[in-house]
Amino acid sequence: MTPEQVAADRAAMVREAAVAWRASGLIDEAGERAVRDLHPDDRVRVGTAFRVLLGIFAGGAGLAAMALAIMVTDSAAATWLLAPGLVALTEALIGPGRRAQGGIEEGLSFAAWVTVIVACFWLGEKGLDLRDQGVFRLVLSGAAAMAGLAAWRWGMPFHAIAGTACLLVLLGTVDGGRWLVLGAAVAAFPVLSYGRGHPRVSPSHRQCLDWSLVACSVAALLSINYYTLDHHWLERARDYQAAGDEVGLVVRLVSVLGTILLPLATLRRAITTRDRLLLWFGLLGLGAAGLTLRAYVHLAPLWLLLILVGLIVLGLAAVAHRYLLAGPAGERAGITARPLGPTDHLKQVVEIAGTVASLTPTAPPPAAEPGFKGEGGRFGGGGASESF
């Protein structure tokens, strides 16, 4: 990201923080207006609904251009010429166009990423005459490289999670890929956590690191889970089918312990660092461990277990909420149950869902069947009325 983009990014975060401060009662309307005057916005932005709408249209236009270029030239080699054009157009919108969170540049960047994937597929299959596994690895390498550069240059979280996921899948295609993925994901945890909280990292790059951490967390949970080991989920990335090799007792024991201990360690780290994202994944890992236990030990019907677990979670949440609010100033050990800012995330989700739903065309009304329709006769004439 350019220094101008970083400055505009930081100013936007300050304005969002001012909204939260006002919602929390720390400042009044005049204070929020003063913050906005000190940190003006010099970027072209749109609302959430229009951002999704423009992103869908721009991405569809870019993909349509790719399909047209392939049909006209009768070869996917045209994507090697189209991809730089889409990248340059996205760069022009973000740089000289001064767009940020505008939807159009995000949709075009997605189209550029897909175009690079198609170009790498053509290169591996037609240019280098690689086999299936070689083409798969080349496509993953190109997708990861393009997404990583896009996340670094433009600060778009989607490219961060897509690039991290492609890189982890690429590691899973080699022998012993399960443990390589696990080691890479666990080793990335402290690096990503450090970058997410570093003050010199721009806010957009922090969001990219957040989404990369999401991908690493999911990969770690999948690679250590005993059920995925027993059914060879990750091994399918290497040979497109479940491996038939028997897993040793020591490996199974390590997987069982990791299925339980990794979510607990994540929860401990989340509570220590006050990291909500890690807290969610710790709870998700405990839920996955419970489902894994249910897959091998039939305690009760699954629907009954889900209801009981849901009730238990609701009860624990209510107890924790009352316990935190009963503490001094409504908090304990720096943890509070009170909202610290505006809670409009649900509103944004509803706006996005409404925007996507509005793109679905409604069914046309059924055509009326032709037939005779008598209008009836009228009587009267010569000034006489048809009614008495």
N, C-alpha and C positions, 0 to 999 in steps of 0.2 A: 504494500500500500504506500502511496505517496505521502509526504508530510502533510499536504493539504487534506487528503482523505482522513488521515489520523486525527488532525485537528478538528475537522467537522464531526468525526466520530465521537471524540471526547466531549465536544460541545453538546451533542445530542444526548449523551449520557447524563450530563449535568442538568439539562432541561428535564429529562425524565426523573432525575432525582428530586428536582424542585417540585414536580407534581406529587411525588411521594411525600415530601416534607410537608406540603400543604395539606394533603389528605391526613397526615398524622398529627396535624395541628402545630407543627414546629414553626411554620411561617404562615403569613396571611397572603391574600391575593396580591398586595403590593410587593411583598417580598418575592413572590414567584415571578411577577412582571419584571422586577429588577434583575433577577437571575437571567431571564430571557433576553433582556437588553444587554447584559454583559456577555452573553454567549449566544449571539444570533445564529440563525440557520442559513447557510449559503448554498444549500443543496435542494434539488428538486425531489420532493417526497410525496407519496400518496398514502391514503388510508389503507388499512389491512384488506378490506374487501376489494378495492380497486387494484391493490398490489397483486393479490391472487389472480384476479381476472386478467390483468395485463400480462402477468407471468405465463398463464396458460396460453393466451393468444400468441405471445411472442415465441414461446417454446414450440407451439404447434407450427408457427410460420417457419421457424428455422428447420424443423424436421421435415416439413413439406418441401422446403428448398433442397434439402439433402435427397429426398426421394425423387424430386424432379431431375436433379443433376445425375442421379444414377440411371434414371430411365432414358434421359437424352443421350448420354454417353454410352449406355449399355454396359457400364462397368462401375464397380464401387471405387475404382481408383480416383474418381472425381472428388471423393471426400477429402483427399489430401490437398486439394485446392480450395474446397469450401471451408474446411476447418479453420485455416488461418484467417479467412474473411470474417467468420463469425467471431473469432477471438478479437480481431481488430475492431469490429463493430461494437462489441461489448466494452472494450477498452476506451473507445471514443465516447460512449455514453457515460461511463463512470468518470473519465478524465475531463476532456473539454466540455462534455455535456453536463457535468456536475450532478449526476443522478445518484441517489442513494435510497435503497429500499423502495425503488420505483417499479419493480415487477418486470419491466421490459428487459433490462440488462440481466436480470436473474434468469428469465426464460431463455434468452439468447445464450447465456453461458451454459445452461443445461443442454441446449441443442448442440453447442460446440463440443461438449463432453461426449455426447452420444455419437457425434460425427467422428471424433477421434477413435472411439471404440470400433465403429464400422471400418474405419481406415486401417486400424491394426489388424482386424479380422481379415481384410482383403490382403494385407501385406503378408500375413502368416500363411494364408491358404494359397494365394496365387503368386505372390512375389517370392517368398522363401520356400514354398512347397513343404511346409511343416505338417506333421501329423496332428491328430486331434489334441493331444496333451500339449504339444508345443504351441499350437494356435491359442489354446486356452490360457496358457501362461503369458503369451505375448499380449493378448487382449487385457488380461489383468494388470500387466506391467504398464501398458499404455494408459489404462483407465486410472490407475493409482497415480501415475506421474502427472497426468493432466489435471486430475482433481486436486492433487497437492499444490501444484502451481497456481491453480485458480483460487484455492483457499488462501494461499500466501499473498497473492497479488490483489485479489478483490475482497478478501475477508468474508466469504460466503460460507455459512456453516454447513450447508448441504454438501458442498464439495469436500469439506473436512471429513464428515462421517463416511461419504462414499469412497474417498481415497483410502481412509484407514481400513474400511471393510475390505476393499479390493486387495490391499497389501496383506492383510491377515489371511484372506483366502488363498493368496499366492503362496504364503508360507506353508499353508496346509496342504499344498500339492506335492511337497517333497516327502521323502521317507521320514517317519517320525514327526510329521507335521503337527500332530495334535500337541505334542509337548513343546514344539517350537513356537506354536501360536500362544500357548499358555505362558511360556517364558517371556515372549515379546510383549504380551499384554500386561503381565505383572510388572515387568521392567519399565514399561511406559507410564505406569501409575504415578510414581513420584515426579517424573519429568513433567507430565501433563499437569499434575496438581501444582507444581511450583510455577509453571507458566501461567496457569489460570489466575493466580493471585499476585503476579508480579506487576508492579505499577508501571513499568515501562512498556508493557505489552498493551497494544491498542484494544479497546472494547470488542471490536469485531473479531480480532484474533483470539481473544479470550473465549468468545462464543464458539469459535472453531475448535479450540482446545477442549471445551466442554463436550462438544459432539464427538470428538475423537475419543475422549474418555468414555463416552457412552458405548462406542463401538468396541473399545478394549474391554470394558466391563462385560458386555454380552459375550465376547469371544472367550474371556476367562471362565465365565460361568458354564458355557457350552463345552469347553475343552476339558474341564475338570469333572463335570457331572458324570455320575456312574451310568446313568441310562444311555447317554450319548456314546459312552465308551462301549457298553454292552451291545449296542445296536450299530456301532461303527458309523456314526453320523459324519464325523469330520473326515474319516478315511475315504468317503465317497468323492471328495474333491480331488483325490489322487488318481482314482481309476474308474470313476463314474459308477461304481457299484460297491456294495458293502463288502468289506474285506472279510475273508473267512478264517483268518488266523485266530487262534485261541489266545486269549489274554491271560497273562500269568497272574498268580495269586497276589504277588507283591504289588503289581500294578493295580489290580482291583482294590486292594486295601488302601492304597494311596488315593485312588479315585473316591472311595467311600468317605475317607477322612476329609479330603478336599471339598467334597460336596457339602459337608457340614461346616468345616472350619473357615473356608473362604468367605461365605456370607457373614459369619460372626466377626471375622477380622475386618471386613468392610464396614460393618456396623460400628465397631469400636473406633475405627479411623474416622468415620463420619461424625460420631459424637464428640470425639476429641477435637476435630478441626471445624466443627459446626458446618459441615458440608452437606447441604440438602440433597445434592445429586447422588453422593455416595450412600446417603441414608436410604434413598429410594432403591438403589441397586442392592444394598444389603437386605432389605425386606424382600425384594424380588428373588434374591438368591435363597432366602429361607423358604419362600413359597415354592421355588423349584425343587428344593430338597424335600419338602413335604410331598409334592407330587411324585417325586422319584421313589420315596418310601411307599406311597400308595400303589405304585406300579408293581412292586414286588411283595408287598404285605397287604392282603385284603382285610382291612379292618371294618369297613362299612361301604355302602354304595357311595360312588363319587359325589353325587348330588348332595347327599347328606353331609359328607365331609366338608364340601365347599360351604354349605350353609353354616355349619358349626364353626369353621375357621373364620368366616365372615363375622359371625356374632362375637367371637372371641376378640377379633381385631377391633371391632367397634367398641367393645367394652374396654379394652386396653387404651384405646384412643381417648375415650371419655374420662377414664381414671387419670391418664397423663395430663389431659387438659385441665382438669380440676386441681391436680397436684401443682402444676406450674402456676396457675392463677392464684393459688392460695399462698404462694411464696411472697417474700418482701418485694414490693413494687411490681407484683405480677410476674416474677421470674425467679428461677433457681439456677445457680451456677452459670449465669449469662444466657440461659435458654428461656424463652418466653413463648406463650401460646397466643399472644395478641398479634394482630396483623401489623406489619411494619410499613406498609405502603398500600397503594390502591390495589384492590383485588378485582381487576378487570380482565384477567386472563380468560375466564369463562366467556365473557362477552366477545373477545376476539375469536375464540373457537367457534362461537355461534355465528359470527359474521363470516368466517371462512366457510363454514358448512353451508350457510345460506347462499353464498356466492357460487360455490361449486354446484349446489342443487339447482340454482337458477340457470346453469348452462345446459341442463337436461331438457330437451324439448318435450312439451306435453303432447299427449296423444290427440290426434285430430278428432273432432266430433264425428260420429257416424253420419254418413250421407242419408238424407231422407229418401225413402223408397218412392218412386213415381206411382201415381195412382189417381183415380178420379176423386175430386173433392167438390161436392155440390155446394154452391153458395146460397141455394134457396131462392125462392121467388119473392117478389114484392107485389102488392096489390095497391090499388088506388090510382087515380088518374083524373085529369081534368080539375085539379085543385083539391081532389079528395085526399084525405090523410090515410096512411096505412094502419093507423091505430084508432081505436074508438076513444 
